[in-house]
Amino acid sequence: MDITLTKMREERLQKLFADCQQQVLGQIIGPFGLSTAMFKDVDRNGGNVTTLHNFSRDDSDHVASDSDRLLHAQSRKAYNLEVRNEYEVDTDEKASVAGGKTWETKRSERIALGQDEYTGRSVSADGKVEMHDGRVVVVELDHVVSISEVHNDPKMHLGLGKIVENRSTGASEVDVSRIREAINHNDNLALTNKPANASKYDHDLDEWSKRERKDGSTNAEKFGLNDELVDEKYRKAREHIQSTADNGLFKKQAAELLQTGGKQAALMGLRQSLGLLLTELVNGLFNEFKVLINAGVEAGKTLFEEIRERLQRVIASVVRKIPDAASQAIQGGVSGFMSNLITFLINNFLSTAKRFVTIIREGLLGLVKAFKMIIFPPKGMTSSEALQEGLKVLTAVVVTSVGFLLQESVATFLKTVPFLLPIADIVSGVLVGIMTGLLSAFLAYQLDNVFARYRYAYDEKLLDAIATDAKLTEKMAGDLVEASEASLSSIAKYTESIKSYERTGELLGAAGRASQAVVTSLAQAVESAKTQVAETKGMISYLDETNALLDNFFDKKATE
């Protein structure tokens, strides 16, 4: 184990340099490169689908399309007789979208029903009614929800207005026929006496009927209105106008969401796949030609052959990335569609600028990657490591978002330099892309450091000491292994010695038994020797006695 914290930090530093190269290339090719090219005409203030919130603004800066701008201009027209005339069914042509019936035809049909729909009084065949005060007056058709109120409702224009081409001029113009149809629908018409109709004018029916007059009475009392009939007509007309506008707006926005969401999904998917393949291509070319410059042309090859082989290797590496590019395309497509939808939802409450629309798109892509990493860690990666990688992706999202906000300022500054004016937008994208790439890699490096300290919970010196102690422990373990091996060898020798001692013991036992036999034999020999000695002593004594007798004999003979 020859790794200290210092060496670990050096390895992370080298990884930082490698990540910087990847991040810078990725940012220049991706968010600040291909995005600028692909989404230049897609990203706009307020997103790709006009919301009612943005359409209700006085300006049209956050309206999504030129068609919607024409509708917006129509909705901002001041209500007057000319505008009112656009919504009336006073001709057969105008009445063609309202059941084919003109205003007079509709009035006649209501007269035939024979009732004042606000008072409940009977209407004569000649179109007259007797009021509660005895007056006999003519009856008229009334728009329960007035034309002016409908005209001043942005939802009606956005949901029901449409753009057609003027046959004579070829110019686009607003067609209010669907709004006219909604206004003049039977559910929004009521037959009532002329005095009541004149007094109501374009006021809200419910508010007008309850309003007090100068004499202290209400309009309902003044004109003999039937509260139940008025309430029923008011409710029915309101529901008709509201539901017609809601349905029209829903169909319009749903169709536009699918269309623009599909387009953004395709662009985002294409950008992701192209970005991955281009990054691989640029990195491959950079690395191959760096090796070529350092190592030179291989012996036996021409420069052209060497370059061709290296290009083939780069192309092969790019081809191997195609499955990953397909996966990135799917992920980018989902993010593109969802970002379009989320932008639309946000714009129902807030008016987002173009830069924020771009940030939402790019940010959602990063969020999808980050949460996918954290919630579903790749195989072989722990939860802590997945969290670390996810936070690095989120950090890149934040840095990129800030970069988008700064890009416009950088471009504006560069445009102050005359010779940079034509390429200010491109240069600003490259510069900000480089800065965001470097900053993202640096912050990722700092996150790695934080997680390293978190995992070990020691300071650097102590970690180095632990690493050093680990090396000593490893050496001690090696020495113990050697000693154990020597001990095992000695034990083997001891075993052989014991066996040798056993054999020696057996020999000594045999020798002892032989010695015992020898001792017994010697004891017998000693006893036999003792007997022989005794016999010898007796014989000697006998001889001595014999010799003494002989000496005495010879001595006597001599003296004689």
C-alpha positions as CSV (number, residue, x, y, z in Angstrom):
1,M,0.0,0.0,0.0
2,D,2.0,3.0,-1.3
3,I,-0.8,5.6,-1.4
4,T,-0.9,8.7,0.8
5,L,-3.5,11.5,0.8
6,T,-1.0,13.7,-0.9
7,K,-0.7,11.2,-3.8
8,M,-4.5,10.9,-3.8
9,R,-4.8,14.6,-4.2
10,E,-2.3,14.6,-7.0
11,E,-4.3,12.0,-8.8
12,R,-7.4,14.0,-8.4
13,L,-5.6,17.1,-9.7
14,Q,-4.6,15.1,-12.8
15,K,-8.2,14.1,-13.2
16,L,-9.2,17.7,-12.9
17,F,-7.1,18.6,-15.9
18,A,-8.7,15.8,-17.9
19,D,-12.1,16.8,-16.8
20,C,-11.4,20.4,-17.7
21,Q,-10.7,19.3,-21.3
22,Q,-13.9,17.3,-21.4
23,Q,-16.0,20.0,-19.7
24,V,-14.7,22.8,-22.0
25,L,-15.3,20.8,-25.1
26,G,-18.7,19.8,-23.9
27,Q,-19.8,23.3,-23.0
28,I,-18.5,24.8,-26.3
29,I,-20.1,22.0,-28.4
30,G,-23.2,21.6,-26.3
31,P,-25.1,24.3,-24.4
32,F,-23.2,27.3,-25.9
33,G,-22.5,25.7,-29.3
34,L,-25.1,23.5,-30.8
35,S,-27.8,25.0,-28.6
36,T,-27.1,28.4,-30.1
37,A,-27.3,27.0,-33.6
38,M,-30.3,24.8,-33.1
39,F,-32.5,26.8,-30.7
40,K,-31.8,30.3,-32.1
41,D,-35.2,30.5,-33.6
42,V,-36.9,28.3,-31.0
43,D,-36.1,29.9,-27.7
44,R,-38.1,33.1,-27.2
45,N,-39.6,35.2,-24.5
46,G,-42.5,33.3,-22.9
47,G,-41.6,30.0,-24.4
48,N,-43.0,28.3,-27.5
49,V,-46.7,28.3,-26.6
50,T,-48.6,31.5,-25.7
51,T,-50.2,31.3,-22.3
52,L,-53.2,33.3,-21.2
53,H,-51.0,35.1,-18.6
54,N,-48.6,36.4,-21.3
55,F,-51.4,37.1,-23.7
56,S,-53.1,39.3,-21.1
57,R,-50.1,41.6,-20.9
58,D,-50.3,45.0,-22.5
59,D,-47.3,44.3,-24.7
60,S,-46.8,41.4,-27.0
61,D,-43.1,40.7,-26.1
62,H,-44.0,37.3,-24.6
63,V,-46.4,36.1,-27.2
64,A,-45.0,33.0,-28.9
65,S,-45.9,33.5,-32.6
66,D,-46.7,36.1,-35.2
67,S,-50.2,34.7,-35.5
68,D,-50.7,35.2,-31.7
69,R,-49.4,38.7,-32.0
70,L,-52.2,39.5,-34.5
71,L,-54.7,38.0,-32.1
72,H,-53.2,40.0,-29.3
73,A,-53.5,43.2,-31.3
74,Q,-57.1,42.4,-32.0
75,S,-57.8,41.9,-28.3
76,R,-56.2,45.2,-27.5
77,K,-58.5,47.2,-29.8
78,A,-60.7,49.7,-28.0
79,Y,-64.3,48.6,-28.0
80,N,-66.4,50.9,-30.3
81,L,-69.1,50.6,-32.9
82,E,-66.7,49.5,-35.5
83,V,-65.4,46.6,-33.3
84,R,-69.0,45.8,-32.3
85,N,-69.9,45.4,-35.9
86,E,-67.3,42.7,-36.4
87,Y,-69.2,40.5,-33.9
88,E,-72.8,41.1,-35.1
89,V,-74.7,38.8,-37.4
90,D,-76.4,41.4,-39.4
91,T,-75.6,39.8,-42.8
92,D,-75.9,36.3,-44.2
93,E,-72.2,36.1,-44.6
94,K,-71.6,36.8,-40.9
95,A,-74.5,34.6,-39.9
96,S,-73.0,31.6,-41.7
97,V,-71.1,30.5,-38.6
98,A,-73.9,31.2,-36.2
99,G,-76.4,28.6,-37.5
100,G,-76.9,30.5,-40.7
101,K,-79.4,32.8,-39.0
102,T,-79.2,36.6,-38.9
103,W,-80.1,38.7,-36.0
104,E,-83.6,39.4,-37.2
105,T,-84.2,35.7,-37.9
106,K,-83.2,34.9,-34.4
107,R,-85.4,37.6,-32.9
108,S,-88.4,36.3,-34.9
109,E,-87.8,32.8,-33.6
110,R,-87.7,34.0,-30.0
111,I,-90.9,36.1,-30.5
112,A,-92.6,32.9,-31.7
113,L,-91.8,31.4,-28.3
114,G,-94.0,34.1,-26.8
115,Q,-92.1,35.0,-23.6
116,D,-90.0,37.8,-22.2
117,E,-87.1,35.7,-20.9
118,Y,-86.2,38.2,-18.1
119,T,-89.8,39.0,-16.8
120,G,-91.7,35.9,-17.8
121,R,-94.5,38.0,-19.4
122,S,-96.2,37.0,-22.6
123,V,-95.0,38.4,-25.9
124,S,-97.4,39.0,-28.7
125,A,-96.9,37.8,-32.2
126,D,-96.1,41.3,-33.4
127,G,-93.2,41.5,-30.9
128,K,-94.8,43.5,-28.1
129,V,-95.1,42.9,-24.3
130,E,-97.1,44.6,-21.6
131,M,-94.9,45.6,-18.7
132,H,-95.9,45.4,-15.0
133,D,-96.6,49.1,-14.9
134,G,-99.0,48.8,-17.8
135,R,-96.8,50.1,-20.6
136,V,-96.8,48.2,-23.9
137,V,-93.3,48.1,-25.5
138,V,-91.5,46.2,-28.2
139,V,-89.1,43.3,-27.4
140,E,-85.5,43.0,-28.4
141,L,-82.8,40.4,-28.3
142,D,-80.1,40.9,-25.7
143,H,-76.6,39.4,-25.4
144,V,-76.7,38.1,-21.8
145,V,-72.9,38.3,-21.7
146,S,-72.3,41.5,-23.6
147,I,-70.3,41.8,-26.8
148,S,-67.9,44.3,-25.1
149,E,-67.2,41.9,-22.2
150,V,-66.4,39.1,-24.6
151,H,-64.2,41.4,-26.7
152,N,-62.3,42.5,-23.7
153,D,-61.7,38.9,-22.5
154,P,-58.2,37.9,-23.7
155,K,-59.1,34.2,-23.4
156,M,-61.7,34.5,-26.1
157,H,-59.2,35.9,-28.6
158,L,-56.5,33.4,-27.7
159,G,-58.8,30.4,-27.6
160,L,-61.2,31.3,-30.5
161,G,-59.5,33.8,-32.7
162,K,-57.8,32.5,-35.8
163,I,-55.6,33.8,-38.6
164,V,-56.6,33.6,-42.3
165,E,-55.1,34.9,-45.5
166,N,-56.7,37.8,-47.2
167,R,-57.6,36.5,-50.7
168,S,-57.0,39.9,-52.3
169,T,-53.8,41.1,-50.6
170,G,-52.4,37.8,-49.4
171,A,-51.8,39.3,-46.0
172,S,-52.6,37.5,-42.7
173,E,-55.6,38.9,-40.9
174,V,-57.7,38.0,-37.8
175,D,-60.9,36.1,-38.3
176,V,-63.3,36.5,-35.3
177,S,-66.0,34.2,-36.7
178,R,-65.7,31.7,-33.9
179,I,-66.0,34.5,-31.3
180,R,-69.0,35.8,-33.2
181,E,-70.6,32.4,-33.1
182,A,-70.0,32.1,-29.3
183,I,-71.5,35.6,-28.7
184,N,-74.6,35.0,-30.9
185,H,-75.3,31.4,-29.7
186,N,-78.8,30.8,-28.4
187,D,-77.4,30.2,-24.9
188,N,-76.2,33.7,-24.8
189,L,-79.4,35.4,-26.2
190,A,-82.5,36.5,-24.3
191,L,-85.6,38.1,-25.5
192,T,-86.7,41.0,-23.3
193,N,-88.5,44.4,-23.4
194,K,-86.7,47.3,-24.9
195,P,-86.5,49.5,-21.8
196,A,-84.8,46.7,-19.8
197,N,-82.5,46.0,-22.7
198,A,-81.5,49.6,-23.1
199,S,-80.9,50.0,-19.3
200,K,-78.8,46.9,-19.2
201,Y,-76.7,47.9,-22.2
202,D,-73.3,46.1,-21.8
203,H,-73.4,45.7,-18.1
204,D,-73.1,42.4,-16.2
205,L,-76.7,41.0,-16.0
206,D,-76.5,39.9,-12.4
207,E,-74.9,43.2,-11.2
208,W,-77.3,45.3,-13.2
209,S,-80.4,43.6,-11.9
210,K,-79.4,44.1,-8.3
211,R,-78.1,47.7,-8.7
212,E,-80.0,50.4,-6.9
213,R,-81.5,53.3,-8.8
214,K,-81.8,56.9,-7.6
215,D,-85.3,56.3,-6.2
216,G,-84.0,53.4,-4.0
217,S,-85.5,50.6,-6.1
218,T,-83.4,48.0,-7.9
219,N,-83.5,47.5,-11.7
220,A,-85.1,44.1,-11.1
221,E,-88.0,46.0,-9.3
222,K,-88.1,48.8,-11.9
223,F,-88.5,46.4,-14.9
224,G,-90.4,43.6,-13.1
225,L,-87.6,41.0,-13.6
226,N,-88.2,37.5,-12.5
227,D,-85.2,36.5,-10.3
228,E,-85.3,32.9,-11.2
229,L,-85.5,33.5,-14.9
230,V,-82.7,36.0,-14.7
231,D,-80.5,33.7,-12.7
232,E,-81.0,30.8,-15.0
233,K,-80.3,32.8,-18.1
234,Y,-77.2,34.3,-16.5
235,R,-75.8,30.9,-15.4
236,K,-76.5,29.3,-18.7
237,A,-74.9,32.1,-20.7
238,R,-71.8,32.3,-18.4
239,E,-71.3,28.5,-18.7
240,H,-71.6,28.7,-22.5
241,I,-69.1,31.6,-22.9
242,Q,-66.6,30.1,-20.3
243,S,-66.7,26.5,-21.7
244,T,-66.5,27.7,-25.3
245,A,-63.4,29.8,-24.4
246,D,-61.9,27.0,-22.3
247,N,-62.4,24.3,-24.9
248,G,-61.0,26.5,-27.7
249,L,-57.9,27.5,-25.6
250,F,-57.3,23.9,-24.5
251,K,-57.4,22.6,-28.1
252,K,-55.1,25.3,-29.3
253,Q,-52.6,25.0,-26.6
254,A,-52.6,21.1,-26.6
255,A,-52.0,21.1,-30.3
256,E,-49.2,23.6,-30.0
257,L,-47.6,21.8,-27.0
258,L,-47.5,18.6,-29.0
259,Q,-46.1,20.3,-32.1
260,T,-43.5,22.5,-30.3
261,G,-42.7,19.9,-27.7
262,G,-42.0,17.3,-30.5
263,K,-39.8,19.8,-32.3
264,Q,-37.9,20.7,-29.2
265,A,-37.6,17.0,-28.3
266,A,-36.2,16.2,-31.7
267,L,-33.7,19.2,-31.5
268,M,-32.6,18.3,-28.0
269,G,-32.2,14.7,-28.8
270,L,-30.2,15.5,-31.9
271,R,-28.1,18.0,-30.0
272,Q,-27.3,15.5,-27.3
273,S,-26.3,12.7,-29.7
274,L,-24.3,15.1,-31.9
275,G,-22.6,16.7,-28.9
276,L,-21.5,13.3,-27.6
277,L,-20.2,12.2,-31.0
278,L,-18.5,15.5,-31.7
279,T,-16.8,15.6,-28.3
280,E,-15.5,12.0,-29.0
281,L,-14.3,13.1,-32.4
282,V,-12.5,16.2,-31.2
283,N,-10.9,14.4,-28.3
284,G,-9.8,11.6,-30.5
285,L,-8.3,13.9,-33.1
286,F,-6.6,15.9,-30.4
287,N,-5.1,12.8,-28.7
288,E,-4.0,11.1,-32.0
289,F,-2.3,14.1,-33.4
290,K,-0.6,14.9,-30.1
291,V,0.9,11.4,-30.2
292,L,1.8,11.8,-33.9
293,I,3.6,15.1,-33.1
294,N,5.5,13.5,-30.2
295,A,6.3,10.1,-31.7
296,G,6.6,11.0,-35.3
297,V,5.8,8.8,-38.3
298,E,6.4,5.1,-37.8
299,A,9.3,3.7,-39.8
300,G,8.2,2.3,-43.2
301,K,5.1,4.5,-43.4
302,T,4.4,7.8,-45.1
303,L,2.9,10.7,-43.3
304,F,-0.3,10.2,-45.3
305,E,-0.6,6.6,-44.3
306,E,0.1,7.5,-40.6
307,I,-2.6,10.2,-40.7
308,R,-5.1,7.8,-42.4
309,E,-4.6,5.1,-39.8
310,R,-5.0,7.5,-37.0
311,L,-8.2,8.9,-38.6
312,Q,-9.5,5.4,-39.0
313,R,-9.0,4.8,-35.3
314,V,-10.7,8.0,-34.4
315,I,-13.7,7.2,-36.6
316,A,-13.9,3.7,-35.1
317,S,-14.0,5.2,-31.6
318,V,-16.8,7.5,-32.7
319,V,-18.7,4.6,-34.2
320,R,-18.5,2.7,-30.9
321,K,-20.1,5.7,-29.2
322,I,-23.2,5.5,-31.4
323,P,-25.2,3.3,-28.9
324,D,-24.4,5.9,-26.2
325,A,-25.4,8.7,-28.6
326,A,-28.8,6.9,-29.2
327,S,-29.3,6.7,-25.4
328,Q,-28.4,10.4,-25.1
329,A,-30.8,11.2,-27.9
330,I,-33.7,9.6,-26.0
331,Q,-32.8,11.3,-22.8
332,G,-32.4,14.6,-24.5
333,G,-35.7,14.1,-26.3
334,V,-37.6,13.5,-23.1
335,S,-35.9,16.5,-21.5
336,G,-36.7,18.7,-24.5
337,F,-40.4,17.8,-24.5
338,M,-40.7,18.1,-20.7
339,S,-38.8,21.5,-20.6
340,N,-41.3,22.8,-23.2
341,L,-44.2,21.7,-21.0
342,I,-42.6,23.1,-17.8
343,T,-41.9,26.4,-19.5
344,F,-45.5,26.6,-20.6
345,L,-46.7,25.8,-17.0
346,I,-44.4,28.4,-15.5
347,N,-45.6,31.0,-18.1
348,N,-49.2,30.5,-16.9
349,F,-48.1,32.4,-13.8
350,L,-44.9,34.2,-14.7
351,S,-43.5,35.8,-17.8
352,T,-40.1,34.3,-18.5
353,A,-37.5,35.9,-20.6
354,K,-35.7,34.1,-23.5
355,R,-32.6,33.4,-21.3
356,F,-34.7,31.8,-18.7
357,V,-36.5,29.6,-21.3
358,T,-33.0,28.4,-22.3
359,I,-32.0,27.8,-18.7
360,I,-35.2,25.8,-18.0
361,R,-34.4,23.5,-21.0
362,E,-30.7,23.0,-20.1
363,G,-31.4,22.8,-16.4
364,L,-34.1,20.1,-16.8
365,L,-31.6,18.0,-18.8
366,G,-29.1,18.3,-16.0
367,L,-31.7,17.6,-13.3
368,V,-32.8,14.5,-15.1
369,K,-29.3,13.2,-15.2
370,A,-28.5,14.2,-11.6
371,F,-31.7,12.6,-10.1
372,K,-31.2,9.5,-12.3
373,M,-27.7,9.2,-11.0
374,I,-28.7,9.7,-7.3
375,I,-31.9,7.6,-7.3
376,F,-30.7,4.8,-9.6
377,P,-26.9,4.5,-9.0
378,P,-25.1,2.7,-11.8
379,K,-23.9,-0.8,-11.2
380,G,-20.8,-0.9,-9.0
381,M,-21.4,2.6,-7.6
382,T,-22.3,3.1,-3.9
383,S,-25.1,5.5,-2.8
384,S,-22.4,8.0,-1.5
385,E,-20.6,7.9,-4.8
386,A,-23.8,8.3,-6.8
387,L,-24.7,11.3,-4.6
388,Q,-21.3,12.8,-5.2
389,E,-21.6,12.4,-9.0
390,G,-25.2,13.7,-8.9
391,L,-24.1,16.8,-7.0
392,K,-21.4,17.4,-9.6
393,V,-24.0,17.4,-12.3
394,L,-26.2,19.8,-10.4
395,T,-23.2,22.1,-9.9
396,A,-22.7,22.1,-13.6
397,V,-26.4,23.0,-14.1
398,V,-26.0,26.0,-11.8
399,V,-22.8,27.2,-13.4
400,T,-24.3,26.8,-16.9
401,S,-27.4,28.7,-15.9
402,V,-25.2,31.6,-14.6
403,G,-23.3,31.4,-17.8
404,F,-26.4,31.8,-19.9
405,L,-27.3,34.9,-17.9
406,L,-23.8,36.3,-18.4
407,Q,-23.6,35.5,-22.1
408,E,-25.8,38.4,-23.2
409,S,-23.7,40.9,-21.1
410,V,-20.5,39.5,-22.6
411,A,-21.9,39.7,-26.1
412,T,-23.0,43.3,-25.5
413,F,-19.5,44.2,-24.3
414,L,-17.8,42.5,-27.2
415,K,-20.0,44.4,-29.6
416,T,-18.4,47.6,-28.4
417,V,-15.2,46.4,-30.1
418,P,-15.7,47.3,-33.8
419,F,-13.8,44.4,-35.3
420,L,-15.6,41.9,-33.1
421,L,-19.1,43.1,-33.8
422,P,-19.8,40.6,-36.6
423,I,-18.7,37.6,-34.5
424,A,-19.6,38.9,-31.0
425,D,-22.4,36.3,-30.4
426,I,-20.2,33.4,-31.5
427,V,-17.1,34.6,-29.5
428,S,-19.3,35.2,-26.4
429,G,-20.6,31.7,-26.6
430,V,-17.1,30.2,-26.8
431,L,-15.7,32.4,-24.0
432,V,-18.6,31.8,-21.6
433,G,-18.5,28.1,-22.6
434,I,-14.8,27.9,-21.7
435,M,-15.4,29.7,-18.4
436,T,-18.3,27.6,-17.4
437,G,-16.5,24.4,-18.4
438,L,-13.4,25.3,-16.3
439,L,-15.5,26.4,-13.3
440,S,-17.7,23.3,-13.5
441,A,-14.6,21.0,-13.5
442,F,-13.0,23.0,-10.6
443,L,-16.1,22.8,-8.5
444,A,-16.4,19.1,-9.2
445,Y,-12.8,18.8,-8.0
446,Q,-13.7,20.7,-4.8
447,L,-16.7,18.4,-4.3
448,D,-14.4,15.4,-4.6
449,N,-12.2,16.9,-1.8
450,V,-15.2,17.5,0.4
451,F,-16.5,14.0,0.0
452,A,-13.0,12.6,0.6
453,R,-12.8,14.5,3.9
454,Y,-16.3,13.4,4.8
455,R,-15.6,9.8,4.1
456,Y,-12.5,9.6,6.3
457,A,-13.4,12.2,8.9
458,Y,-9.6,12.9,9.6
459,D,-7.4,15.8,8.8
460,E,-4.7,15.4,6.2
461,K,-1.7,14.9,8.5
462,L,-3.5,12.2,10.4
463,L,-4.5,10.5,7.1
464,D,-0.9,10.6,6.0
465,A,0.1,9.1,9.4
466,I,-2.5,6.4,9.0
467,A,-1.2,5.7,5.5
468,T,2.4,5.5,6.8
469,D,1.3,3.3,9.7
470,A,-0.5,1.1,7.3
471,K,2.8,0.7,5.4
472,L,4.6,-0.3,8.6
473,T,1.8,-2.7,9.5
474,E,2.1,-4.2,6.0
475,K,5.9,-4.6,6.5
476,M,5.3,-6.1,10.0
477,A,2.9,-8.5,8.5
478,G,5.5,-9.5,5.9
479,D,8.1,-10.1,8.6
480,L,5.5,-12.1,10.6
481,V,4.9,-14.2,7.5
482,E,8.6,-14.8,7.1
483,A,9.0,-15.7,10.8
484,S,6.0,-18.0,10.6
485,E,7.5,-19.7,7.6
486,A,10.8,-20.1,9.5
487,S,8.9,-21.5,12.5
488,L,7.1,-23.9,10.4
489,S,10.5,-25.0,8.9
490,S,11.9,-25.5,12.4
491,I,8.9,-27.4,13.5
492,A,9.4,-29.8,10.5
493,K,13.0,-30.2,11.6
494,Y,11.9,-30.8,15.2
495,T,9.6,-33.5,14.0
496,E,12.5,-35.2,12.1
497,S,14.6,-34.9,15.3
498,I,11.9,-36.4,17.4
499,K,11.6,-39.3,15.0
500,S,15.4,-39.7,15.2
501,Y,15.3,-39.6,19.0
502,E,12.6,-42.3,18.9
503,R,14.8,-44.5,16.8
504,T,17.7,-43.9,19.2
505,G,15.5,-44.7,22.1
506,E,14.5,-48.0,20.5
507,L,18.2,-48.8,20.0
508,L,19.1,-47.8,23.6
509,G,16.3,-50.0,24.8
510,A,17.6,-52.9,22.9
511,A,21.1,-52.0,24.2
512,G,19.7,-51.9,27.7
513,R,18.2,-55.2,27.4
514,A,21.5,-56.6,26.0
515,S,23.4,-54.9,28.9
516,Q,21.0,-56.5,31.3
517,A,21.8,-59.9,29.8
518,V,25.5,-59.1,30.0
519,V,25.1,-58.0,33.6
520,T,23.4,-61.3,34.4
521,S,26.1,-63.1,32.5
522,L,28.8,-61.2,34.4
523,A,27.1,-61.9,37.7
524,Q,27.2,-65.6,36.9
525,A,30.8,-65.3,35.8
526,V,31.7,-63.5,39.0
527,E,30.1,-66.2,41.1
528,S,31.9,-68.8,39.0
529,A,35.1,-66.8,39.4
530,K,34.6,-66.6,43.1
531,T,34.2,-70.4,43.3
532,Q,37.3,-70.8,41.2
533,V,39.1,-68.3,43.4
534,A,38.1,-70.2,46.5
535,E,39.2,-73.4,44.9
536,T,42.4,-71.8,43.8
537,K,43.0,-70.5,47.3
538,G,42.4,-74.0,48.7
539,M,44.8,-75.5,46.2
540,I,47.3,-72.8,46.9
541,S,47.0,-73.4,50.6
542,Y,47.4,-77.1,49.9
543,L,50.4,-76.4,47.8
544,D,51.8,-74.1,50.4
545,E,51.4,-76.8,53.0
546,T,52.9,-79.4,50.6
547,N,55.8,-77.0,49.9
548,A,56.3,-76.5,53.6
549,L,56.4,-80.2,54.2
550,L,58.8,-80.6,51.4
551,D,61.0,-77.8,52.7
552,N,61.0,-79.5,56.1
553,F,61.8,-82.8,54.5
554,F,64.7,-81.5,52.6
555,D,65.9,-79.5,55.5
556,K,65.9,-82.6,57.6
557,K,67.7,-84.4,54.9
558,A,70.3,-81.8,54.7
559,T,71.0,-81.8,58.4
560,E,71.2,-85.4,58.6
